């Protein structure tokens, strides 16, 4: 990509972020349609001297709140930005209550029912008692209730006392407003300490178990006829279930009329032989015939019975009561492929149906020979398929098992096979799909870790964006260790408890190139 095109794309993305931040309704206007003066707007929106900015998380919500210093008898308009952590979108409905409590004074409660715009709630607080007070913000929605405990906060007796306090510094760093965050694919994640395995990278393919897959072919050339409802793609079938009939093609001068005549002739000959056998039985009991005659009659009756059975079977293959050669499911599973339609002609050996049990699959991996020595006893694996944001972990004894580790290096690919079996119930994982995987080469150890999606590669440097406030971020270079599934170990640069951008990091990086222009898209 040439320099001019790169600059053009960067400018386009910056413009997009600017539009997100300064869309309709993001700024209030005067009656004549003009913007209010900057100083007036900043004071009204909670950005003036003495403005407070607090960020707090619960297990369900993130609160970013802005308000003026609290002074007895003076109204302070809160701008509480609430984000639901399940999707990192704006909270659209609920009741927000600001509570001042403790320090020997009665509780003071200020509420607002509903947001002024999605995600932003504006309770108005007018304190009556000075001193240090415990500040909490309670959120009640139809689905849940949470309390953000913001700790002790000073309520000043008058404006002079408030102004005597040093003004808090504005958040430094990269500005990316809540309105911008809510409109894009954005999320943050906490830096945690969690078990991380030493891993070896591998490529692989998803397969059905050898005893959980069957490809049903035509045993003879013939026409495929339905046995009730014709099998369809995705249908669940049981082992032994009748799928269809295969009516073989007639050879030579044989036709259906000839087969029917042969069956009638065999039926008649069987009846006559049976009568003769019964007559010989009676004569033998009367000692009128020798035993040799009786044995001959019995043999003739048995031969006639066999001929009748064969004639009936031949006739049944071409439209008799059985409808042809029955085609049954040799395994239980899901029909993964249907290669014929009702009434179609199939050549001998042609594939008719493909059945696979997808509830339990095999993960067949290939590990480079340079890493094979580290895989004497693999303890699990993690893999990701294209289009899936989350990895799937295989933990022997929990949701899978190790089947085998190959002992021979493939002469062409210079890899060693490693096979795991795992439960895939409830997941749509097509058989034959290629995967990228990591094989766990040993036991787990506790390590500082973040989602792998948090890391950006900037010219060979690993970079993350650390959340320093609800709308401010800091670029941080990190040193990484082992990767396990969706998580990567951080050896240096982060500490547990911090939060990093796990989705949308590139947009924050882009915002860092034009902070002054992009950062004012506020609706406070």
Secondary structure, DSSP 8 states (H G I E B T S, - for coil): --HHHHHHHHHHHHHHHHHHHT-TTSS-B-TTS-B--HHHHHHHTT-STT-EEEEEE-SSEEEEEEE--EETT-EEE-EEEEEETTTTEE--S-EEEEEEE-TTS--EEEEEES-SBTTEE--EEE--S-EEEEEEEEEE-SS-EEEEEEEEEEEESSHHHHHHS-------SEE--HHHHHHSS-EEEE-EEEEEEEEEEEEEEEEE-GGGEEEEE-SSSEEEEESSS---TT-EE-TT-EEEEEEE---TT--HHHHHHHHHHHHHHHHHHHHHHHHHHHHHHTT-S-HHHHHHHHHHHHHHHHHHHHHHHHHHTTTSTT-SEEEE-SS-EEEEEE---TT-EE-TT-EEEEEE--SEEEEEEEEEHHHHTT-TT--EEEEEETT-SS-EEE-BTTTEEEEEE-SS--TTT-EEEEEEEEE-TT----TT-EEEEEEEEEEEEEEEEEEGGG-EEETTEEEEEEEEETTEEEEEE-EEEEEETTEEEEEES--TT-EEEEE-HHHHHHHTTSHHHHTT----
